[in-house]
């Protein structure tokens, strides 16, 4: 249902824009209105009433906050709030004429007549749309929206603090360890929610956005992995901080060297190749506030389990277990991300690539535990089953990581939860890239109602 609501609101926005740009008598506006009416009819065929709430400056439907649509519809949201409208209800029986009058009403200028909006709609002959304040019966909408907004705000604030800590390290300035640990903890708690908008790690945008986002991703994955391994909360947070700074040397180099327009000199190439050494030297300056672990991990995360990586050591010693953990999370995230310089790898290919290096690049026991926890098909992955149905992964089965618990989302009438461990007649056939062939199924995957 959520995908229908999003489509409905998008088309309503298009109708509003058409009315403002062309006027209500223009053929293009009338064409968009026809399209919008059909979408409303389709959505209302499944229920008697559709209620859209406005909480703060966000649109909400049932327990879902529509963050992206709220940005698109911000001028309209402001218009509605200025008129004390925070609840829109559309009823089965809505006519095209009523929808047209409603679009004209909310696209026009505010009238200072003193008449409340609902009365104005009634005077216009609109019976199947009502507006006003959120009612006590809409408490679920308000509470769910406020909780999601609160979490997103907490995430944004915490991510900004993390970004500031990385900036401080780059400039060799003081880092507030307690504030950083609190921010890392807040991010983890924010990510424990179900709202997919919170999972978009897009707050860290300065310098190399890819590297910033990668560092935060690795930190989050490493904390999830180490927590599942049995480390206590304090140790998990320290591991998260160490993982956060693992590529600080590369970030420093990218700011100073990789953006240079002139040809790089041999010394600059050496800098790029030695980002682990540079990063460790930077982290050694923060032992008093961050401890030794960030320096160790920064130095060792490319050593490899069999010590064939870099930097080369003058003697043989086993890498720290946290370095081994971070190296797995580092490679996993790097292979999983869309990058301009490499092809996209599906989760099963990432699993295959990393397993080829089991025992050489990676501790074999840790790698097995990592995929038992993360799964070959991670939670949220959209997959095609061998019977032609499309499903989203909802949970893992550690006893058989190739057979997760899924929810069939297409065809819609076949929607059900299936444990593939108990359904040996079914298996995952392939991964559907959410940027490509899986894009059309994203609304269905995100709607867990």
N, C-alpha and C positions, 0 to 999 in steps of 0.2 A: 504493500500500500504506500510505503514511503516514496517509492519512485514516482507513483502517480501524483502524489502531493507536490513533490518537487517540480514535476513537469507542469502541473497546474499553475503553480506560482510563477514559474518561468514564463509561461505563456501570458499570464495576467500582466506581468511586467512588460512583455513585448507589446501587448495591447495598449498599455499606458503610454509607452514610448511612441507608438504609431499615432495615437490620438493627439499627442502633443506636437509631433513632427508634421503630420499631414492634415489633421482635422478629422472630425468624426464622420464627415460625408465622403472622405476619400476612399477609393476602392481598396487600397492597401490596408487601411484600418479595418474595413468591413471584412476583408479576407482573414486578417488575424483574429477578429472577433468570432468569426465562424469556427476557426480552428480552436480557439479557446473554449468556446461553448461545447464543442464535442469532447474536449478533454474533461471539462467539468461534468458533463453527462456521464462519461465513462467512470469517473471517480465516484460520483454520487449513485451509480448503479449498485455499488457494493455496500453502501451505508446510507442511512437517512440524513446524517448531518456530518459535516466536516468542520472542525473547529481549529482555527489558526490563532495562536497566542503570540503576543509581543511582550517579551520580558527584557527590560533594559532596552537595548537596541538590536535584539536578536529575535528572529522568528522561531516558533516552536510548534511542533505537531506531536501530540501525545507526549512521549518521553524523549523525543528527538529534538535537538537544537540544530537548526539549519544555518550553520555559520556562513558557508559560502554564499548561499542565497541572500542572507541578511546583508552582506556587503553589497551585492548587486542591487538589492532593493532598498538600500539605505535612504535615498531621498523620499521614497514612498513611506517608509517606516517613520521618518521624521514628520512627514505630513500627517500621518495617522495619529502619532503621539501628540502633536500640537492640538489635535481635535479630541483628545482624551479617549482615543480608540486603542484598546490593547487586546481586543477579542473580535475576530471575524468569524461568523458562522454562516455556512452555505448549506441550504436544505434541498433535499430531493424535491423536484418540482420546479427548480430554478429555470426560468425561461430565458431565451436569448435577449429579449427586450429588457428584462431585469438586469442581465449582465451588462448590456450596453449602457444602461442608465447608471449602473454602479461605477463602471469605468469612467464615464464622464464626470461623475460626482467626485471620485478620488483624484482625478487628473486636473480638476479645476482649482481655482484660488479659494482660499479660506474665506467663508462668509461670516461677517460679524453681526449676524442676525439675532444671536442669543438662543437660537433653536438648537437643541442637541442633535448630534448626527443621526441617531436612530429615528427621531421624528422627521428629519429631512428625508431619509430614505422612504419612510411611510408616505410622506407627501408626494414623493416621486412615483409612488405606486409599486415600490419594491417590497415584496412580501416574503421572499425566500432567501433574503440575506439580512442578517442582523449584526449590529456593531455595538461596542460599548466596553465596559470594564470587564476584566476577568472575574468570573463568579467564584463563589466558594466551591462549587462543583468542579471548577477547573484547577483545583489545588495541585493535582498531579502534574499538570503542564507547568505551572509556575515553579513548583519545587524541583522538578527534574531539570528545567531550564536553568534555574538559578544555581543548582549544583554543578551542572556542566560548565556554565559560565565561570563559576568560582574556580573550578579545576583548571580551565583553560587560562584564566588570569594568573593563577598560581604557577602554572607551567611557564607562561611567558615571562613572568617576573623572575622565576628561578633560572630559566635559560639565559636571561640577560645577565644575571649574576655570574653564571658560568662563563659566558662570553667575556665579561669584565675580568674574571680571573685569568682567562687565557691571554687577554690583552696585557694584563699586569705581568704575566710570565714573559711575554714577548719583549716587554719594555724593562724587564728585570726590576719591577716595582713590587711592593709588598703585597702579599696575598693573605686575605682574611680566611684562615683555615676553617673556623667555625661556621662562617657565613657560607663558604663553599660547600661544606659537608651538609649543611641544612638545605641548600639549594638542590644538591644532588638527591637528597632524600625526598624533597618535595616533588621533583621530577618523576621519580620512581612511583610515588604515591599517586601522582596525577595520571600516570600511564596505566594504573591498575583499573581505571574506569573503562567503560565500553564504548565511549564516544570516539569515533575514528578520527575526528578533526584534531583531537589532542595528540594523535600519533604522528601528525605531520611535523617533522622536525625542521621547521623553516625559520626559526627565530634568529639563528646565528648566520647573518648574511654578510658580514664584513670580511675583507681579504678574500681568501679562497673559500667560498661557501661549501664546496664539496668536502674540503678537508675539515672545516669546522663541524659540519654535520656528521661526517665519518667519525670524528673523535667522540662526539656525544653518543652516537649510535653504539660504538664499541664499548663505551663506558656502561651504557644501559644493558647491553647484551652480557657483558662480563659480570655485572651485578646479579642479573637473573641466573646466570650459569653458576656462579660461586655460591649464591644462596641455595640453589638446588643441590649443590655438592655438600652442604652442611655447614658452611662458614657462618659465624654469628653475625648479627646486624652491624656491629661496629667494624668487623673485618670486611664485610661486604661493602660498606661505604668507603673504607680505605682502598679497597680494590677498585671501586668505581672512580675514585680520584686519580689513582695511578694510571688506570686505563684512559682517563680523560686526557692526560698529558702525554700519552705514548708517542704521538706524532708532533709534539711541539717543535721539534727541530725542523721538521719538514715545513711546518707552518711559517716558522721564522725565515727559512730559506725562500719559500714561495713569495713572501712579502718583500724580501730584500733582493732576490736574484731572479726568480722565475718571471717576474713582471718587467724585468729589464728589457729595453728595446734593442740595445746593442748586443753584439755577439758575446756569448759567455766565454770567459777565460778559463784556463785549465784549473786555476784555484777555485773558481766558482763551481765547476763540474765536480771537483773533489768535495766541496761543501754539500752538494746535493747527494753524493754517494755516502756521505758520512753524517746523515741527519740524526742517526742514533747517538753518535758521540756528541754532537752539538747539543741535542736535546738533554742528554745526561748531564752535561756540564751546566746547562741552564737550571736543571732540577736540583743539582747539588747545592745551589744557592738558597734553596728553600727547605733544607733538611730540618731547620728549627721549627718551621710552621707546618710542613707537610709530611715530615718524616723521610726516611731513606727509600721507601718503596717506589715512589714515582721515578726517582733517578734510576733504580735498578731495572724497572720495567721498560723505561725509555731506552736504556742501554741494551737490554737483552731481547726485545720483542722480535728481532729479526735473526737471532742466533740460530734458531731451529733446534729441535730436540736432539739431533745427532751432532750439533755444533758445526754443521757445514755452511751455515749462513754467515752473516756479518754483524758486528766487526769481528775480525779474527782474534782469537785469544792466544796469549803466549803459553797457556797451560789449559788442561782439560778440567772442567768443572760443570756439573749439572746446572742448567738454568733454574732460577727460582720458579716455584710452582705457579705464582701469579703471572710471571712472564709467559709461561706455557699456556695459561688460561687466556691471557690477552692476545697472544699470537694467533690462537684459534679464532677468537672473536674478530680480530683484525682482518684476517684473510676471509672469513665468512662474510663480513659486511662488505669488504671490497669487491668480492665476487658477486654479491647479491645486488649491488647498486648499479643503476644505469649510469654509464660513463660514456663520454663522447669518443674515447680512444679504445673502447673494447665492445665486443658484441654482448648482448644481453644473455645471461645464463639463467636457465630455469632452475628451481630448487634441486631437482634430481641431478642435474649436471654439476651444480655446486657440490653436492654430496659426493658425486663420483670423482671430481677433481681433487677434493680434499682427502678422500680415502686413498688415492694413489700415493699421497705423501704421508700416510700413516706409518709411524715408526721412523721416519726420516725427518720431515719438517715438524710433525706433531707427535706428542705423547699418545701412543695408541689407546691407552685406557681412558685418558681425558677426552680424546676425540670420539670414542664410542659413547661415553656418557653425554657429551655435548649433543650428539644427534638423537640420543634417546630422549633428551629433554626438549630440544628444539624441534625434533622431527625432520624427516626429509621434506615433507610438505608442511611448512610452518602454519600455525594458526592464522586464519584469515585468508589463506591462499585459495584462489578460485581454480578448480580443477574439473576436467572432463572425465567422466567415468566410462568404462568400456561398454556400457549399454546406451551411450549417447546422451545421458543426462549430465547436467552441470551441477556441481556442488561446491560448497565452501567448507574448508577444514575448520572444525570447531574445537577439537582436542586431539591429543596424541595418544598412541598406544605404545608404551615403552617396550612391550614384549615383541612388537612387530612394527617398526617405524615406517614401513611402507604401507601399513593399513591403519590410517587414522580414523577418528570419528568425524563424520561429515554431516552436513545438512544439505539435502537436495533442494536447489532453488529454481531449477528449470528442467522441465516444464513446471509452471507454477502449481498446476493442479496435482503434481506429484510430490509436493513439498513434504519432507519428512526427515527425521534424524536417523542416521544409519551408522552403526558401528561396523566398519569393514572387517574387523577381526572376526565378527560373528557372521559376516556375509561373504563367504569364500567365493561365491558366484560373481561378486563384484570386485573391481579394483580400479585404482586411479590409472587412467590411460595417459593423460598428459596435463601439464600446467598451462593455464590460460593467463597470459601476460596482461595485467590490469591496464597497461598503457596501450595494448593492442587488441587482440581478440577477446580479452576478458573485460574490456571497458564497458560493454553494454550490460554486463551482469553485476557491475559494482553496486548499483542501488539495491539490487536484490540481496547481495551478499551483506550489505551494511544494515539491512532491515531485519532485525532479529525478533521483531514483535510476533 
